[in-house]
Amino acid sequence: MMFDFSEEQISAFGLTFGVGGFMLYMVFIIAQLAWESKAGRFGTFVLFLGLGLGMVGFVAKFAIQWLISK
């Protein structure tokens, strides 16, 4: 127990907000990459599609867990 939180609570918090923060930073990196390479609209779409597809799966996992737990 650390600060009256269990290991499970700390892990859930870190997974939700820590990984969420890294995902937002990753969106910034992809946008910066598209801007610096002058990719255009289609190139930017392809970059976000290819590099951001893993983030969609991570968010979908939380949505599915939320729907099942109802």
N, C-alpha and C positions, 0 to 999 in steps of 0.2 A: 504494500500500500504506500503510495506516494501522494502526499497532500490529500489524503482521503479518497483517492481514485484507485480503482483496481487496474491491473495490467490490461485487461480486456477493454476498459473504457479509454485508457491512454492510447492503445493501439487503434481503436476505432476512430478516435479524434485525429490521430496522426494520419491515418489512411484517408479519411474524408477530407480534411482541410489541408494537410501537407501535400498530398498528391493533387488535390484540386488547385493549389497554388502553383505547383509545377506545371500543371496543364495550362493555366493562364499564361505562365511565362513561355511555354512552348508555342502558344498562339502568337505571342509577341515575336518570338524568334522566326516563325514561319512568315509572318507579315513583313518583318524586316528583311528577310531573305528575298521575298517577292519584290519588295521596293527597291533594294539595291541591285537586283538583277534585271530590273525593268521588264518584268515578266508579262505585263499586260493583264487583261481580265481573265482570259482563258488560262494563261500560265499560272496566275495566282490561284485560280480554281483548282487546277491540277495539283499544285503544291499543297493546298489545304486538304484536298481529297486524299492524296497519297500519304502525306505526313500526319494528317489529323485523324485518320481512320481508326487508329488504336485508341484515341481519346473517346471516340464515339462508343466503342465497345465497353470502355470502362464506365462511362455514364449510363449506358444501357443496362449494365449489370446492377447498378444501384436502383435504377427504375424498376427492373424486374423484381428485385428483392423487395422493394417497397410495395409493388402490386401484389405479390404473393403473401406478404405478411398481413394484408388487410383482411 
